[in-house]
Amino acid sequence: MRIPAILLVALLLAPGSAAAQDSSDFIKRVQEELKAQGFYAGPVNGDFGPYTQAALAQFQLSRPLPASGQLDVDTLLALGVARDSTASAGETADPRSDSRASPENPQAQGG
C-alpha cells in the first residue's frame, strides 16, 4: 500500500511531532530576529502566519532581495538564521538594520 505524499507530509507535520516542533522552533528564531531588527511586533509563537510573512517581506524590501515573504536561502543568510538549531540566530546577521514600518510594527521609523 502506497501512502499519498500529502498524507505523509501531514503526518510528519502533525502537532506534537518532532518535525512540527523543529519547524516551530525555526520559525520562532526567524520571528525573534525579525523582531530584534524592528520588522516584527507580533507574538513569537512559531506560526508562519500573515504577520510573519508581512514582516519578512518588509525585511526583504530593506535588502536587495525579492520581496516574496518566503524563507529562501538568501533571506535566511541576510537574517542570520540557520535551519540548524545549534546555530545562533545572530551569528551572521547583516549589520545593516532598518526599522521599517509594517502591519505588525506601524510605529516603526524609517523607510
N, C-alpha and C positions, 0 to 999 in steps of 0.2 A: 504494500500500500504506500503510495506517494503522498506526502504531506504538501499541500499547496504552499508556495513560498510566502504568501501573505499571512497564512496561518502560523507558519514557523516564526516569522518576524514578530507577529502579535504575541506569541508565546514567550519569545525571548525578551520582549519589552514589557511584559505584563507587570503591573505594580508589584513591588516586592521582589522581583527577580534581580539577580546580580547585574545583568546588563542594564536594566532600567535604573538601578541605583548608581552605576558608573556614569550613565548618561546624565542623570540628575545632578550628580556631583560636578560633572564637567560644565554643565550649563550654569550652575551656581558660581563656579570660578569665572566664567565669562561675565555673568551679571556683576560680580564683585569688581572685576576690572573695569567694566563699563561705568559702574558707579564711582569708582575711585577717580576716573578720568572725567567725571561730570556729565556723562551722557545718559545715565540711567538713575531714576529716582524711585523705581518700583521695588517690590519686595524681592529679596534674594531667596527664591524658592525652588530653583531648578526647573521651572516651567518655561519652555521656549515659546512664549505667547506673543501677542501683538506688541506689548510694551517693550519686550526684549528685542524683537525684530526691528521696531522703530528706532530704538537706541543704537542698535548695531548699524542700521542704515545711516544714522547721523554720524556715527564714528567713521564709517566708510567714506562719507562725503567730506570729512575733515582730512582725509588722506587721499593719495592718488589711487583709490580703489573703486571698483564698480559698486554702486550703492544698491546691492541686492537684498540686504537684510539677512543674508545667509552666512553661515560659518564656513567660509572657504579657507584654504591653506594660507593665502596671503593675508587675509583678515586676522586669522589666529596668530600669525607671526607678528603683525603690527600691534595686536593687543598684548602680545607676550604671554599668551595662554597656550599651553601644550595639552594635547589629549592624554598624555601620560600623567597620571595622578601624582607622580613623585616630583614633577617639575613645579617650580614656584611660578605663580601667575605673573609676578612682576619681574622675573629674571631678565627677559629680553624685551621689556616694554619699550615702545618708541618714546623717546624723551619729550617729543612734542605733544603736549596735551592741550586740546582745545575744548573749552567748556561751552559747547553749543546747546542752544535750547532744543528741546524735543518734547513730544507729548507727555513724557514722564517727568520732564525737567523744564517746565515753561519759564521758570525764573532764572535759568542759566544765562550768563553773559556770553557774548561772542557771536561769531558768525554770520 
